[in-house]
Amino acid sequence: MIRNISEIRPFEKKLYLSSPTMHGDELRYMTEAFETNWMSTVGKNIDEAENRAAEMIGVRYAVGLGCGTAALHLAIRLAAERLYGTPETGRGALAGHKAFCSDMTFDATVNPVAYEGGEAVFIDTERETWNMSPEALERAFSLYPDVRLVVAAHLYGTPAKIDELRAVADVHGALIVEDAAESFGATYKGRQTGGFGDYGVISFNGNKIITGSAGGMFLTDSKADADKVRKWSTQSREAAPWYQHAEMGYNYRMSNVIAGVVRGQLPYLQEHIDQKRAIYQRYREGLRGLPVSMNPYDEKNSVPNFWLSCLLLDEDVMCPAQRGELSYSYTSAPGKTCPDEILGALAALNAEGRPIWKPMHCQPIYRGHAFVAAEDGADVSADIFRRGLCLPSDNKMTEAQQSRVIDVIRRCFE
Ligand SMILES: *Cc1c(COP(=O)(O)O)cnc(C)c1O
């Protein structure tokens, strides 16, 4: 429990979980769009950002879209049409079908399954990387052998066990949509995340490791798929003199102004990763000896981008704590603490932490959906949500600031 919380001197400027960091080139490319009047969803910034991103990730094509959620929607629709054919107008491409989805993720990963009329079945998390459990996925196929689509995310920038997930999916002839929104720049066995799925997605939302203020990209090696996504994202206009529409369309294309920011940020991805890795390592050092562990990764096969540093409390240090739908309570006890107490102490320091992303199968919107754990009664997602938290991981955080964050966290265990 933390004593004398009122005596914590707050930072003058709020320390964020993860906030945008601009460098200068972004403004130059935005200005170029402005001065040449390419203030549209067409232009050089889009072409350059797409080509550079594709090259960095090692895929043939990247299609710039308004946000990562839009990219996920089109990836999931594309997968669904490949599996089940083009639906009638007004009917989703996944209508009547289930899809296996990461459970511990942001809801943008899984909502597009519902946009297309499908039903998400949530797959439990494994402890080694906090991503979709290959064992639980295997079990899900034995329970629902007709399913052909897997939507898997790399949480907090840590690569999932991609080979294991792929092996299970392949046995059942299933496609994988890979949500690399949080993991741009992270690698698995030397290859970039985003390039493993049948379709991949990255995001340039303001809180991601690099940002366009908004934006996302769809990733593929197939020219036909890239062309289709580009067409769908610009309202599915056919090559006719008038507005002609044979397919459902959306206004999902990336703006050339946003693309200017993305284009300016891309060269700084590695610098941001290096800063985030240093933050992760300083937390690991600074919190050594406490009954906690950091968000884990497969040190042999993967290199995360360290987007967010997270903490997991040992069970025996947890004080009595409950969480309702919208609020929480806990009972302080000497030598014990809980994520909500630590988050309160960080808030007193004017530093932003956050609970672990609340699992999808615990969300009111998905109540009633199936949840598959690796074994009966297990619920790793809920356990990590209960005992874990995200720490301030802003790449502009100074070592002195981080030392104070670490000091406040340590005091919670007194
Ligand atoms: C941010 C995020 C998205 C969505 O990206 P937007 O660009 O914000 O639409 C999708 N999945 C995950 C895991 C994310 O963190």
The ligand as an SDF file (V2000), in Angstrom:
LIG
                    3D

 15 15  0  0  0  0  0  0  0  0999 V2000
   -4.9490    1.0720  -32.6280 C   0  0  0  0  0  0  0  0  0  0  0  0
   -5.3610   -0.2870  -32.9130 C   0  0  0  0  0  0  0  0  0  0  0  0
   -6.1890   -0.6060  -33.9940 C   0  0  0  0  0  0  0  0  0  0  0  0
   -6.9180    0.4210  -34.7910 C   0  0  0  0  0  0  0  0  0  0  0  0
   -6.1920    1.3500  -35.4340 O   0  0  0  0  0  0  0  0  0  0  0  0
   -6.8320    2.7940  -35.7360 P   0  0  0  0  0  0  0  0  0  0  0  0
   -5.8590    3.3770  -36.6750 O   0  0  0  0  0  0  0  0  0  0  0  0
   -6.9160    3.5020  -34.4230 O   0  0  0  0  0  0  0  0  0  0  0  0
   -8.1770    2.5900  -36.3490 O   0  0  0  0  0  0  0  0  0  0  0  0
   -6.4460   -1.9230  -34.2670 C   0  0  0  0  0  0  0  0  0  0  0  0
   -5.9430   -2.9030  -33.5240 N   0  0  0  0  0  0  0  0  0  0  0  0
   -5.1600   -2.6560  -32.4630 C   0  0  0  0  0  0  0  0  0  0  0  0
   -4.6120   -3.8060  -31.6840 C   0  0  0  0  0  0  0  0  0  0  0  0
   -4.8590   -1.3480  -32.1060 C   0  0  0  0  0  0  0  0  0  0  0  0
   -4.1150   -1.1040  -31.0300 O   0  0  0  0  0  0  0  0  0  0  0  0
  1  2  1  0
  2  3  1  0
  2 14  2  0
  3  4  1  0
  3 10  2  0
  4  5  1  0
  5  6  1  0
  6  7  2  0
  6  8  1  0
  6  9  1  0
 10 11  1  0
 11 12  2  0
 12 13  1  0
 12 14  1  0
 14 15  1  0
M  END
$$$$
